[in-house]
Amino acid sequence: MNVSSLQILPDAAQGYDQAATVLRDGGLVAFPTETVYGLGADACNDHAVARIYDAKGRPSFNPLIVHFANLDAVKQHVKWTAEADLLSQTFWPGPLTLVLPKKPTSPISRLVTAGLETLAVRMPAHPTARSLFTAFGGPIAAPSANRSGQISPTLASHVIQGMEGRIEAVLDGGPCAVGVESTIVGLTDKPVLLRPGGITEEQLRDCLGRPIAIRKNAEAISAPGQLSSHYAPTAAVRLNATEWNAGEMRLGFGDVACDLNLSPQEDLVEAASHLFDYLHRLDSKGHPVIAVSPIPHHGLGVAINDRLSRAAAPRDTGS
C-alpha cells in the first residue's frame, strides 16, 4: 500500500470536516487523544479497518479499540453493565477503555474484534478528537498511530515520521497530555484490569469499592496492547539502570545526570507525558542501547513500567 500524499489538517472546523470526509471515503486519519495519537478508520467499514492492520503491519488477532462521541452511541454496540455505568460516570470522557460483550446487532466490523465476542470501547476527552467524532457521526476504530510494535506517537510529527505514505491524513491537535495509552478494564465477568494506563489501579479500586483483579500475562489476548513486545524503539532498552555504560543513551528519572530526564522532580504524571516522545528522541540518535533509570512502581508508574518492560522485551510482530 502506498498513499501518494499525507494531508496535515488544522485543529479547526475545516480540519474536522476534511478528516470526516476521509473517513467516510474509507481512508485513514490519525488524530490526537489525551493519551496518544490514534489511527482512525470507519469502524463499520471492513475494508477501512483492514487498512489499519495493513498500514501498521499489525497482526489480525490483535483487536482494536472503538472510539465514540457519547455514551448513548456506546450503548448501541455493547451490553451495558452496572460496573460499566459506575466506571463511565467516573472516568468518561477520559483515558479508560472498557471491554464488554458486543451486541449481535452491532454493525461494527468483526475485523475490529479479531473474532472475539467482545468490543473495546472508549470515550476520549481530547477536544480535537471529540470534534472529529461529532463531524464524522459514527464509531471510529483506532489503535495507536505507529508501525506495529514501535514507539507510540504523542505528537503529529511522530505520526508523520512513521506513517507517511501509508495513511491519508493527520489531524494536528498538538501534544498528548497523558502520554501513555488508556487503561483497559474487562467487564465480561468480574472487573479485570487488562492493561494499566492513564487511570491507575488505585483509582479503579476506589471507584468500584473493592480490589480489581489483574490479568496474568500468560492468558490469551482479550484486548488491545497485551502482546509482550510492544512500544519498542529500534535500540535495545535496558531497564532499572543505576549506572550508565559507554555508548548508551540515558533516559533518567529524578536527580540524575542523563541525556533526557522524564521528570527531575520525580513527578510520575510529568514522566508519563514525556515517555514516548523522549524514547523517540533518543532512538533517533542511532545508539544501540537506551538505558532507563528505575521508575517507582505505584500510581502512573505501573503504566510507565508496563510500557518500558514491553519496549525491552524480545521483539515479536505485535502491536
PyMOL commands that set and color helices and strands:
alter all, ss='L'
color gray80, all
select helices_A, chain A and resi 13-24+46-56+71-75+82-91+110-113+127-136+156-163+201-208+268-283+300-312
alter helices_A, ss='H'
color red, helices_A
select strands_A, chain A and resi 7-9+29-32+37-42+65-67+96-101+118-122+140-141+169-171+183-186+192-195+213-214+236-238+249-252+260-261+289-292
alter strands_A, ss='S'
color yellow, strands_A
deselect
rebuild
show_as cartoon
